[in-house]
């Protein structure tokens, strides 16, 4: 029977944890839909996509019309008007190269959007975990106030019976005053952080934030080496730099193609008036024409190519520096993750021991009026260990959330 109860308790706790995580996932979805900064990043990406059809199109054709105020006499008659149409064609592949430059730049913008989304998710999670800790601090503080009120009543009974000093009551009052002050501070912190949380979601500030009774203690799903490998491949800042470098590689190719001639194709139509001097009098003239640009000033094109090469090296150096920064950040956060895991184990043990100790001290005080000061000190320890345990749980999940951000999840 006891085994069934234990299994049922574990099952209910597991389902409660899953339900709480589902609630957090719903908050993340709301933030992704509503956050104005994230919307701005996505619209920046959409705007960059609109550059592609702009640079991938042919230059506008030229159409001109001329009328001879003083007609030019020709063998077939006087020229009265002239219509010209021409179209410039860039060298083969130039337009595709231009598109490639801006497609890569747009991909870099998209990775910046993804990085902003990952960062937003981390902000939402870390604020949520902080709110959880504040709420549990309020709950633990209220429980501790109730315990001290019990101690106060017990001390009053002892004082009335002449078995204890009134100093015991004053000591309890001092502790109660401190707790009441801390409680007011915690409530202020809850309000400030709830406003921050709802602003991240872009929802009403008075909306109730659902919190789990106990925060889940999930571990990181990946090995340390797998996380380090992921930093170099999946981190959105690194991917953005990769696409930016790709854009400059395409720009280098484009610069080479811009140093070759462009082709001009056109047609001229000339309206000719009648003349009695020729049998072809009044026959209009039609002329096809072809032309080329002459890219004679080679220094300009060489400089464009060198600029693209230098820009590639700049991006490569930035990427190397970013990888070093990310690795340093990861090692720091991974150390905090391991520390939080150890603290959870430690403070679970300490809390159990402190609670056992205070029960023994209460029994001693009830029977022999001894160790009241020690009761109050141990009560502080119970409070401290309970808060430290909840802080460790929140810190552990915040560390995991930041590692997921670094991995681009």
C-alpha positions as CSV (number, residue, x, y, z in Angstrom):
1,X,0.0,0.0,0.0
2,X,2.8,2.4,0.9
3,X,4.5,1.6,-2.4
4,X,1.4,2.5,-4.3
5,X,1.2,5.8,-2.5
6,X,4.8,6.6,-3.2
7,X,4.4,5.7,-6.9
8,X,1.2,7.8,-7.1
9,X,3.0,10.8,-5.4
10,X,5.9,10.6,-7.9
11,X,3.4,10.4,-10.8
12,X,1.5,13.4,-9.6
13,X,4.7,15.4,-9.1
14,X,5.9,14.5,-12.6
15,X,2.6,15.5,-14.2
16,X,2.6,18.8,-12.1
17,X,6.1,19.5,-13.4
18,X,5.1,18.9,-17.0
19,X,2.0,21.1,-16.6
20,X,4.2,23.9,-15.2
21,X,6.6,23.6,-18.1
22,X,3.6,23.7,-20.5
23,X,2.5,27.0,-18.9
24,X,6.0,28.4,-19.4
25,X,6.0,27.3,-23.0
26,X,2.7,29.1,-23.5
27,X,4.3,32.3,-22.1
28,X,7.1,31.8,-24.6
29,X,4.7,31.5,-27.5
30,X,2.9,34.7,-26.3
31,X,6.2,36.6,-26.2
32,X,7.1,35.4,-29.7
33,X,3.8,36.6,-31.1
34,X,3.6,39.9,-29.1
35,X,7.0,41.3,-28.3
36,X,7.5,44.5,-30.3
37,X,11.3,44.3,-30.4
38,X,11.1,40.8,-32.0
39,X,8.5,42.1,-34.5
40,X,10.9,44.9,-35.4
41,X,13.7,42.4,-36.0
42,X,11.5,40.3,-38.2
43,X,10.4,43.3,-40.2
44,X,14.0,44.2,-40.7
45,X,14.5,40.8,-42.2
46,X,11.5,41.2,-44.5
47,X,12.7,44.6,-45.6
48,X,16.1,43.1,-46.5
49,X,14.4,40.5,-48.7
50,X,12.8,43.2,-50.7
51,X,16.3,44.3,-51.8
52,X,16.7,41.1,-53.9
53,X,14.2,41.9,-56.7
54,X,15.4,45.5,-56.8
55,X,19.0,44.6,-57.6
56,X,18.1,41.5,-59.7
57,X,16.2,43.5,-62.3
58,X,17.5,45.0,-65.5
59,X,18.1,48.8,-65.6
60,X,15.0,50.7,-66.9
61,X,15.0,50.9,-70.7
62,X,15.3,54.4,-72.3
63,X,12.8,55.7,-74.7
64,X,13.2,59.1,-76.3
65,X,11.3,61.2,-78.9
66,X,12.8,64.0,-81.0
67,X,11.1,66.4,-83.4
68,X,13.2,68.3,-86.0
69,X,12.3,72.0,-85.8
70,X,14.3,72.5,-89.0
71,X,13.9,69.2,-90.9
72,X,17.2,67.7,-92.1
73,X,17.0,67.1,-95.8
74,X,18.1,63.6,-97.0
75,X,18.0,61.9,-100.3
76,X,14.7,60.3,-99.5
77,X,13.1,63.4,-98.0
78,X,13.2,65.6,-94.9
79,X,13.7,64.0,-91.4
80,X,10.7,65.1,-89.3
81,X,10.9,63.1,-86.1
82,X,12.9,60.4,-84.4
83,X,12.1,57.8,-81.8
84,X,14.8,55.9,-79.9
85,X,14.6,52.9,-77.7
86,X,17.5,51.2,-75.9
87,X,18.2,48.7,-73.1
88,X,21.4,48.2,-71.2
89,X,22.2,44.6,-70.3
90,X,24.8,43.9,-67.6
91,X,27.4,41.2,-68.3
92,X,26.3,37.6,-68.0
93,X,25.7,36.6,-64.4
94,X,26.1,40.1,-63.0
95,X,22.4,40.3,-61.9
96,X,22.6,36.9,-60.2
97,X,25.7,38.0,-58.4
98,X,23.9,41.1,-57.1
99,X,21.1,38.9,-55.9
100,X,23.5,36.6,-54.1
101,X,25.0,39.5,-52.2
102,X,21.6,40.6,-50.8
103,X,20.3,37.1,-50.3
104,X,23.3,36.3,-48.0
105,X,22.8,39.7,-46.3
106,X,19.1,38.9,-45.7
107,X,20.0,35.5,-44.3
108,X,22.4,37.3,-41.9
109,X,19.4,39.5,-40.8
110,X,17.3,36.4,-40.3
111,X,19.9,34.9,-37.9
112,X,19.9,38.2,-36.0
113,X,16.1,37.8,-35.7
114,X,16.6,34.3,-34.5
115,X,19.2,35.5,-32.0
116,X,16.8,38.1,-30.7
117,X,14.1,35.5,-30.3
118,X,16.4,33.1,-28.4
119,X,17.5,36.1,-26.2
120,X,13.9,37.0,-25.6
121,X,13.1,33.4,-24.6
122,X,16.0,33.5,-22.1
123,X,14.8,36.8,-20.7
124,X,11.3,35.4,-20.3
125,X,12.6,32.2,-18.6
126,X,15.1,33.9,-16.3
127,X,12.4,36.5,-15.2
128,X,9.9,33.6,-14.7
129,X,12.5,31.7,-12.5
130,X,13.2,34.9,-10.6
131,X,9.4,35.4,-10.0
132,X,9.2,31.8,-8.8
133,X,12.0,32.4,-6.2
134,X,10.3,35.6,-5.1
135,X,7.0,33.9,-4.7
136,X,8.6,31.0,-2.7
137,X,10.4,33.5,-0.6
138,X,7.1,35.2,0.2
139,X,5.5,31.8,1.0
140,X,8.5,30.7,3.2
141,X,8.5,34.1,5.0
142,X,4.8,33.8,5.7
143,X,5.3,30.3,7.1
144,X,8.1,31.5,9.2
145,X,6.0,34.4,10.6
146,X,3.3,31.8,11.6
147,X,6.0,29.7,13.3
148,X,7.3,32.8,15.2
149,X,3.8,33.7,16.2
150,X,3.5,30.2,17.7
151,X,6.8,30.7,19.5
152,X,5.5,34.1,20.8
153,X,2.3,32.5,22.2
154,X,4.4,29.8,23.8
155,X,6.8,32.4,25.3
156,X,3.8,34.3,26.7
157,X,2.4,31.2,28.3
158,X,5.8,30.6,29.9
159,X,6.0,34.2,31.0
160,X,2.6,34.2,32.6
161,X,3.5,31.0,34.4
162,X,6.6,32.7,35.7
163,X,8.8,30.1,34.0
164,X,10.4,32.4,31.5
165,X,11.7,35.9,31.0
166,X,9.8,38.6,29.1
167,X,13.0,38.9,27.0
168,X,12.0,35.8,25.1
169,X,8.9,37.7,23.8
170,X,11.0,40.7,22.8
171,X,13.4,38.5,20.9
172,X,10.5,37.0,18.9
173,X,9.1,40.5,18.3
174,X,12.5,41.6,16.9
175,X,12.5,38.6,14.5
176,X,8.9,39.2,13.5
177,X,9.7,42.9,12.7
178,X,12.6,41.9,10.4
179,X,10.4,39.3,8.6
180,X,7.6,41.8,8.1
181,X,10.0,44.2,6.6
182,X,11.5,41.5,4.3
183,X,8.0,40.5,3.3
184,X,7.2,44.0,2.2
185,X,10.4,44.2,0.2
186,X,9.6,40.8,-1.5
187,X,6.1,42.0,-2.5
188,X,7.7,45.1,-4.1
189,X,10.1,42.9,-6.0
190,X,7.3,40.7,-7.1
191,X,5.4,43.7,-8.5
192,X,8.5,45.1,-10.4
193,X,9.4,41.7,-11.9
194,X,5.8,40.9,-12.8
195,X,5.7,44.2,-14.7
196,X,8.9,43.2,-16.5
197,X,7.6,39.8,-17.3
198,X,4.3,41.0,-18.7
199,X,6.1,43.7,-20.7
200,X,8.3,41.0,-22.3
201,X,5.1,39.3,-23.3
202,X,3.5,42.6,-24.2
203,X,0.4,41.8,-22.1
204,X,-1.5,43.6,-19.3
205,X,0.5,44.2,-16.2
206,X,-2.4,43.1,-13.9
207,X,-2.5,39.7,-15.5
208,X,-2.0,36.8,-13.1
209,X,1.2,34.9,-13.6
210,X,0.9,31.2,-12.9
211,X,3.7,29.6,-10.9
212,X,4.4,25.9,-10.1
213,X,4.4,24.7,-6.4
214,X,7.9,23.4,-6.9
215,X,10.2,24.3,-9.7
216,X,11.3,21.3,-11.8
217,X,15.0,20.3,-11.5
218,X,15.7,19.0,-15.0
219,X,19.3,18.5,-16.1
220,X,21.0,19.7,-19.3
221,X,20.0,17.3,-22.1
222,X,23.4,17.4,-23.8
223,X,27.0,16.5,-23.0
224,X,29.5,19.3,-22.4
225,X,31.4,18.5,-25.6
226,X,28.1,18.5,-27.6
227,X,27.3,21.9,-26.3
228,X,30.7,23.3,-27.2
229,X,30.4,21.8,-30.7
230,X,26.9,23.4,-31.0
231,X,28.3,26.8,-30.1
232,X,30.4,26.8,-33.3
233,X,27.6,25.6,-35.6
234,X,24.2,26.6,-34.3
235,X,24.7,29.8,-32.4
236,X,22.8,32.5,-34.2
237,X,25.4,35.2,-33.8
238,X,28.0,32.9,-35.4
239,X,25.6,31.9,-38.2
240,X,24.9,35.6,-38.9
241,X,28.6,36.2,-39.3
242,X,28.9,33.2,-41.6
243,X,26.2,34.6,-43.9
244,X,27.7,38.1,-43.7
245,X,31.1,36.7,-44.9
246,X,29.2,34.8,-47.6
247,X,27.7,38.2,-48.7
248,X,31.2,39.7,-49.0
249,X,32.4,36.6,-51.0
250,X,29.6,37.2,-53.4
251,X,30.4,40.9,-53.4
252,X,34.0,40.0,-54.5
253,X,32.6,38.0,-57.4
254,X,30.3,40.8,-58.3
255,X,33.1,43.3,-58.3
256,X,35.0,41.2,-60.9
257,X,31.9,41.1,-63.1
258,X,31.4,44.8,-62.8
259,X,34.9,45.3,-64.4
260,X,33.7,43.8,-67.8
261,X,31.7,45.7,-70.4
262,X,27.9,46.1,-70.3
263,X,26.0,45.6,-73.5
264,X,23.6,48.2,-75.0
265,X,20.9,47.1,-77.5
266,X,18.6,49.5,-79.2
267,X,16.6,50.7,-82.2
268,X,16.0,54.1,-83.8
269,X,13.0,55.0,-85.9
270,X,13.1,58.1,-88.0
271,X,10.0,59.6,-89.7
272,X,10.9,61.0,-93.2
273,X,8.7,63.3,-95.2
274,X,7.9,63.2,-98.9
275,X,10.2,64.5,-101.6
276,X,10.0,64.6,-105.4
277,X,13.7,63.9,-105.8
278,X,13.6,60.1,-105.0
279,X,11.5,57.1,-105.8
280,X,11.9,56.1,-102.1
281,X,10.6,59.4,-101.0
282,X,8.7,59.3,-97.6
283,X,10.0,55.9,-96.6
284,X,10.8,55.9,-92.8
285,X,14.1,54.7,-91.6
286,X,14.8,52.0,-89.0
287,X,18.2,51.5,-87.4
288,X,19.3,48.7,-85.0
289,X,22.2,49.6,-82.7
290,X,24.6,47.9,-80.3
291,X,27.1,49.4,-77.9
292,X,29.4,48.5,-75.0
293,X,30.5,50.3,-71.9
294,X,34.3,50.7,-71.6
295,X,35.5,50.0,-68.0
296,X,38.9,51.7,-68.6
297,X,39.5,52.9,-65.0
298,X,40.7,49.6,-63.5
299,X,41.8,50.9,-60.2
300,X,38.2,51.4,-59.2
301,X,37.3,47.7,-59.8
302,X,40.5,46.5,-58.2
303,X,39.8,48.5,-55.1
304,X,36.2,47.1,-55.0
305,X,37.7,43.5,-55.1
306,X,40.3,44.3,-52.4
307,X,37.6,45.9,-50.2
308,X,35.5,42.8,-50.3
309,X,38.5,40.6,-49.4
310,X,39.3,42.9,-46.4
311,X,35.7,42.8,-45.3
312,X,35.8,39.0,-45.4
313,X,38.9,39.0,-43.1
314,X,37.2,41.5,-40.8
315,X,34.2,39.1,-40.4
316,X,36.4,36.1,-39.9
317,X,38.3,37.9,-37.1
318,X,35.0,39.0,-35.5
319,X,33.8,35.4,-35.7
320,X,37.0,34.1,-34.0
321,X,36.6,36.7,-31.2
322,X,32.9,35.8,-30.8
323,X,33.7,32.1,-30.5
324,X,36.2,32.9,-27.7
325,X,33.6,35.0,-25.9
326,X,31.0,32.4,-26.3
327,X,33.3,29.6,-25.0
328,X,34.2,31.8,-22.0
329,X,30.5,32.5,-21.3
330,X,29.7,28.9,-21.5
331,X,32.4,27.7,-19.1
332,X,31.2,30.4,-16.6
333,X,27.5,29.4,-16.9
334,X,28.3,25.7,-16.9
335,X,30.2,26.2,-13.7
336,X,27.2,28.0,-12.2
337,X,24.9,25.1,-13.4
338,X,27.1,22.5,-11.6
339,X,27.2,24.7,-8.5
340,X,23.4,25.1,-8.5
341,X,23.0,21.3,-8.8
342,X,25.3,20.8,-5.8
343,X,23.5,23.4,-3.8
344,X,20.2,21.7,-4.4
345,X,21.5,18.5,-2.9
346,X,23.2,20.3,0.0
347,X,20.3,22.5,1.0
348,X,17.8,19.6,0.8
349,X,19.9,17.8,3.4
350,X,20.5,21.0,5.5
351,X,16.8,21.8,5.5
352,X,15.8,18.4,6.7
353,X,18.5,18.5,9.5
354,X,17.5,22.0,10.5
355,X,13.8,21.1,10.8
356,X,14.7,18.1,12.9
357,X,16.9,20.2,15.1
358,X,14.3,22.9,15.7
359,X,11.7,20.2,16.7
360,X,14.1,18.9,19.3
361,X,14.8,22.4,20.6
362,X,11.1,23.2,20.8
363,X,10.6,20.0,22.8
364,X,13.4,21.1,25.2
365,X,12.0,24.6,25.6
366,X,8.5,23.3,26.3
367,X,9.8,20.9,29.0
368,X,12.6,22.9,30.6
369,X,12.5,26.5,29.3
370,X,16.0,26.2,27.8
371,X,17.6,27.2,24.6
372,X,15.0,29.8,23.4
373,X,17.8,31.8,21.8
374,X,19.0,28.7,20.0
375,X,15.4,28.1,18.8
376,X,15.4,31.5,17.2
377,X,18.9,30.9,15.6
378,X,17.8,27.6,14.3
379,X,14.6,29.1,13.0
380,X,16.8,31.5,11.0
381,X,18.7,28.6,9.6
382,X,15.5,26.8,8.6
383,X,14.4,30.0,6.8
384,X,17.9,30.4,5.2
385,X,18.1,26.8,3.9
386,X,14.6,26.9,2.6
387,X,15.3,30.1,0.6
388,X,18.7,28.8,-0.5
389,X,17.1,25.6,-1.8
390,X,14.6,27.6,-3.9
391,X,17.3,29.9,-5.1
392,X,19.4,27.0,-6.2
393,X,16.5,25.5,-8.1
394,X,15.9,28.8,-9.9
395,X,19.6,29.3,-10.6
396,X,19.9,25.9,-12.1
397,X,17.1,26.4,-14.6
398,X,18.3,29.9,-15.4
399,X,21.7,28.4,-16.2
400,X,20.2,25.8,-18.5
401,X,18.1,28.6,-20.2
402,X,21.3,30.6,-20.9
403,X,23.1,27.5,-22.2
404,X,20.2,26.8,-24.6
405,X,20.4,30.5,-25.7
406,X,24.1,30.0,-26.5
407,X,23.3,26.9,-28.4
408,X,20.7,28.8,-30.5
409,X,17.8,26.8,-29.1
